[in-house]
Amino acid sequence: MAYLSMGEAHRRITDYLNRFSEAVFSQDVSSLKQLLSFSSNSPFLISLADALNLFQDASRLIKQSDKYSQFGDIILPLFRSLQNYRTGNLVESYQAFEKSANAFIQEFRNWESAWALEALYVLAYEIRVLAERADRELASTGKSPEKLKAAGSYLMKVFGVLAGKGAKRVGALYVTCQLFKIYFKLGTVHLCRSVIRSIETARIFDFEEFPKRDKVRFDLVHGRFIVFSLSFFLGNCFLEYQVFCCFLMILQVTYMYYTGRLEVFNENFPAADQKLSYALMHCNPQNGANIRMILKYLIPVKLSIGILPKYSILAKFNLVEYSNIVQALRRGDLRLLRQALQDHEDQFLRSGVYLVLEKLELQVYQRLLKKIYIIQKQKDPSKAHQMKLEVIVKALKWLEMDMDVDEVECIVAILIYKNLVKGYFAHKSKVVVLSKQDPFPKLNGKPVNS
């Protein structure tokens, strides 16, 4: 750090105080956001942190001026947070930042308009990111990580402020997305339910509320999203509305992604398919990382309802861990499926899709029986619908899967019960008699019967 005089430190602190108060008085949210964004590591905030660490009497500067003192509850802990952030003391930084954020939300309640909503977004984001880093610091010293949980409690307070009527309620969707990230990281996804109920009850992001002529339709033109049917907006007003609508779409995609993941955990695959497909369709096609995140959960859902992805998609988005699973389903190769699950077990467990993929075994068995049926039909069409259990046993042995006739009979019985196979048993002759019409029903986008 270059030499810093006391006078220069005083000037930097006063400059920040002036910028903060002027941003609030003039309702300049763009300037206010920059003053709160620690993670941006802006040169201005870094230089301010250095000044604060040198000039230890910033509180006196704030208290001696009415212009600054009315924001003292926000700025003083914010300064302490910035000082600790600069020196790498992230736990202390988080505690001070949370105090400042609580003071900010009290001021926000008193402002009639939603002019500072974007500044609140910055606070919501910063408190989550800072909490994650503080928890890593706590864990490294052998202490219990607890700051992310505290950040979740703060964001629930913010959600309560925003979820009512009026312009501020749009912000509830942004805060909800931050809460989802916290709950999924902590493994407390059950807490999402109360937030989802509030969002759905308030109809916060229902585009049906917009007049038809104001509705936004996103389309891909030369790799960019554009907005139609807004010709009555001109100049900067049109641009701001366009940005706002794009922002709303991003929030809806994030919301659908997390609620879709929640449905995967609940094994409600039709709902998961609907929500994750929505997220995929409306995700920015230039953002490959986000598309990959969505596909990581959408692919297991699609497999569960009998829809197999193309290998080109798996290769394009680096999801090769699903390649052998798809191949196993196409070939009816139980050994390949189990090997694929074993090879990527840790990855699938971390994603929470291992049990979903494990249940694909029934579809693999169905495919194996179908291949046997096709071979028999080529040899003797008149007897193709009569499948000896011993033939299935031999096919499994060829796949190095040792099963006896009784085990195979049990599996086929489950396939019949689950409506993956149409037929019945001739127990005396150890034969499964298949229906002559559609013996292997397709799932047609529906999950296997429970």
N, C-alpha and C positions, 0 to 999 in steps of 0.2 A: 504493500500500500504506500502510495506517495505521501510525502509530508503534508499534514493538514493542520492549519493554524486554528486557534480557538475562534478567531473572527470568521473564518470560512465555515467552520462547523455551525456557528450561530446563524450565518446567512442561509445555509442549506435547510436548517430546521425551520427557520422563519418562512422560507420559500414554500416548504411543504404545507405549513399551517395556512398560509395564504391561499395556496391552490385548493386545499381541502375545503376551507370555508367558502371560497368563491364558487367552487363546484356545487356545493349544496345550495347556496343562495341563488345561483343562476340556474339551478336544476340541470347542470351539465353532467349527465351520467357517463358520457365517454371519458371525461377527465377523471371523474370519481373512481371509475373501474380501475384505471391505471394506478391510482394511489393505493389500492387495496390488494393488488395482485402480486403477492410475494413470489409465487412460483415462476413468474415471468423473468425474475432475476434482472430486472431493468437496471441500467446504469444509474438512473436517478434514485431508485430505492437502495441500491448498494451503497451509493455515496451518502445517502441519508443515514443508513445504518452505521457507517464509519463515523459520521458526525455525532450521532447519538452516543456512541461508545467513547467519544472524546469529551463531548459537552454533557456533563452529568446533571444539568439543572433544567432540562426541557420542561418539567412540570411548572417551574416558575414562569417561563415564557407563556405558557398556556393560561395560567391563573391570572396573570396581570393584564390580560386583554379580554374584554367582554366578547369580542369577535371570535376568539378561540375557545374561551372557557365553556361556552354552551355545548361544545363538542368534546369536552375534556374526558368524559366517561368512555368515549369511543377512541380518542386519539392516544391518551396516556397508555392504556394497556396495549394498543397497537404498536406504539413505539417500543415498549418492553419486548413485545413479541418479535419485532423486527431486529432488535439488538441480539436477542438469543438466537434467532434464525441465522444471523450473519456469523455468529461464533460457533454454530453447530449444536447448540443446546436445544434440541427439537422438542423435548418434553416441556421445558419451561416456555418455549415459544408457543406451543399449542395451548397451554393453560392461559397465557395472556391473550392469545388470539381469540379464544372462546369467550373470554370476558368482554373483549371489544365487540365481538359479533353479537353478544347478548344486548349490549348497550345500543348497537346499531338497529337491532330489530325493534327495540322500544321506540326509537326515533321514527322508524319506518311506520309503525302503527299510527303515529300522530300525523303523518303526511297524508293528505286527502287523496292525492293522485298517485298513480303508480310510476312516477317518473324515475324512481331509483331502483326499479325492478332488476335491471341488468347488473347493478352494483350488488344486489342481494344474490344474484346468480354467482358472481365472483366469490362472495363470502362462502356460499354453500360449497362451491368447488374447492376453494382453498382450505376450508376447515376439514374436508374429507381427506385431501391429499396430505395435509400437515399431520392429521391424526394417524394416517398410515405410516408416515415416516417416524413419528414419535413412538409408535408401537414397535417398530423395528429397533429403535434405540433401546426401548425398555427390554425387549426380548434379548438383545445382545448383552445386557447386563444381568440377565437371569431374573428380571422382574416380570410381573404379569402384565401383558399388553392390554390396556383398557381404554385408550384414548379414542379408538375408532367407535367403540360402543357409546362413548360420551358424545362423539360427533353425531351419531345417529339420534341421540336424545335431543340434541340441539336442533337438528334438522326437522324433527317431528314438531318442535315448537314453531319453527318457521312455516312448516306445512299448515299448522293450525291457523296461523295468521293469514295465509294466502288462499286457503281452500273455500273461503266464503264467496259471496257474490261480488261482482265488479271486476274491473280491469286487472286487479292484482291476482285474481285466481288463476290466470294463465301460468303464473310462476309456480303454482303448485305442481304442475306436471314436470317442470325442471327439477324441483326439489325431490319429487318422487323418484326420478331416475337416479339421483344421487343416493337416495335411501336404498334403492334396489342394489346399487353397487356395494353399499356397506353391508346389507343383510346377506347378500350372496357370498361376500368375502368372509364374513363372520360365521357363515353356516347357519344363520337364523332366518331362513327363508319363510318360515311360518309367519313372521312379522309383516311380510308383504301383504298379507290378506286384508288387514284393517285399512291399509293405505289404498289398496285396489278398490275396496268397497266405497271409500270416500270419493275416489276419483270417478268411479262409475255412477255413483249417486248424483254427484255434482255435474256430470256430463261436461267435464272441463275441456276435453279436447274433441268434442263431437263437431265435426265440420258441417253437420247438417244445420247447425245454428247460423252459419253464414248465409246471407242472401245468395241466391243462385248466381247472380251476375258477379258476386264478389268471390265465388269459390275459386280455389286455386287448383289448377290441373298441372301436374308436373309431367314433362315429357323429355325424352332424351334427344337432343339435337346437337350434333357435333360434339358429343361427350359432355354436354352441360345441361343443367335443368333450367327450363324457362317457364314463365308464367303467362297464362292466357286470360282473356276476358277481363282485363283490368284497364281498358283503354281510357277510362275516365280519370285515371291518376296521371299526373304530370310531373316531370322533373324529379327532384329529390323525394317528393312525397311518394311517387311510384316506386322509386328505388328502395325506400325504407320499408314500404309495404311488402315488396318482393323479398327483402332480406328477412322480415318478420315471418312471412309464410314459409320460407325455407327453413328457418329456425324451428317453427312449429312442426314441420315434417320430420326434422331430425329428432325432435323429442318424441314424436309418435313412433318412429322406427325404434328408438331406444326402449320406449315403454313396451311395445309389442315384443321386442327381443327378450326382455326380462320376464314378462308375463308368459311368453311362450316357453321359456326355460322352466318356469314354475309348473306349467302344465305337463312338461316332460317328466318332472319329478313326481307328479301326481298320476302319471301314466294315463293322462287324458289326451290321447294322441290326436283325435280329430281337432280338438281345440288348439293343441300345440301346433299342428300342421297349419291351421288357419292363421294363427298369430305370427309364427315364424315365416310363413310364406308372405304375409303382408310386409313384414320387416324386410325381407329379401327384395320384394318387388319395388319397394319405395326407397331402398338404400341407394346412396350415391354410387353409380356404377364405377366411378373412378377410385373408390375407396376399397381396394382389395382386402385390406386387413379386416374391415368391418364385415364384408361379405363372407370372409372365411369364418369369422366368429359365429355368424348366423348359421352357415352351412354345417358347422361342427355339431350343431344340435338338430338342424332340420334333416340332415341325412339319416340319422338313426330313426327319426320319426317317419320319414318316407319309407325306409326299409320295413318298419313295423306294419305299415299299411300296404306293403307289396309293391312299392314303386322303387325301382333301382336307378341310381344315377349313372350318367355316362362316365367312363374312365377319364375322358378329357376334362371334365369338371373337377374330378379329384386331383388330377395332375396340375391343372391351372391354379388351383387355390391351395396346393400343397397339403392335401388331405389323403395322402397315400396310405395312412393307417386303415382306411376303409376299403382299400382295393381288394385285399384277399377276402374280406367279408362279403363284398359284392360278388366276387368270383365264386365263393362257396355257395351262395344262394343260387347263382346261375347253374352251377354244376351239380348241386345236391351233395356237396362234399362236406360231411360233418367234421372230418379230421381237419380240413383247412380252416373251417370256422373256429374250432377250438384252438388251433394253433395261432390264428390271428388274434383271438382274445387274450391268449397267454402272452404273445409278443408285445402287445400294447396295453397290458392290464393296468399299469400305473397311470398311463395317460387317460384311459377310459374311466378309471375310478375317479381321478381328479375332476374330470368333466361331468361326472355323474350320469354317464350313459352306459356303464358296463352292464347293468342288469337289463336295460332295454335291449342291448345287443345280444345278451345271453339268451333271451327269449326267442331269438330268431331261429333257434334249433328246430322248432316245429315246422317252419317254412322250408328248412333245408331237408328235413325228412320227407316233406310233401314233394319236393322237387326230385328227390332220389326215387321215390315210388313212381313218379310220373315218367322218369327216364326208363325205369324197368318196364313200365306199361308200354311205352313207345317201342322198345326193343321187342317185346313179346308180340305186339301188334304186327310188326314187320315180319316176324317168323310165322305166326299163326293167328290171323285176325279173329277167328272164331273163338279162341280161348284167351284173348288178351285181357278180358275183364276178370279172369280167374288168376289171382296172384298167390303163389305158394309162399308161406312165411319163410320157408327154408331158402327160397331164392333171395329174399331180402337179407337174411342172415349172411349168405354168401357175398352179397354186394357190400355189406358192411365190413366183412372180413377182408375183402379186397382193399377197402379203405383203412385197413388195420384197426378196425373197431370191433372188438370181441363182444358179441351179444348172443345169448341163446334165444331159442324160439319164444319162450315165455316173455322175455323182455321185449322182443320185437312185437309180439301180440299186444302187449300193454301200450306200446308207443302208437301202434296203428289204431287201437281203441281210442286213444286221446285225439288222434288226428280226425277220426270220424266224429267224435263228440264236439270237437272245435270247428266242424264243418270245413276242414281242409281236405277231407276225402269223403266221397259219397260211396257207401257200400255197407256190407255186413260180413260177419264171420261164419264160415262153415267149420265149426270147431273140430268135428271128428276128423276131417281131412286136412286141418291146419291150413286153410285157404281163406283169403279175404276176397270176397266177391264184389267187384267194383260196379258201380252204376254204368250202364251203357250210354247214358247221356251226362256229359259234363262230370266225369268222376273226380276231377280236381278243380273245384271252384276257385276262381280268382278272388282276391280280397277286394279289388275295385276301390281302393282308397279307404277301406274300412279296416280297423284293427282285428286281429284274431279274437274270436269270441272268448270271453273269460269264463 
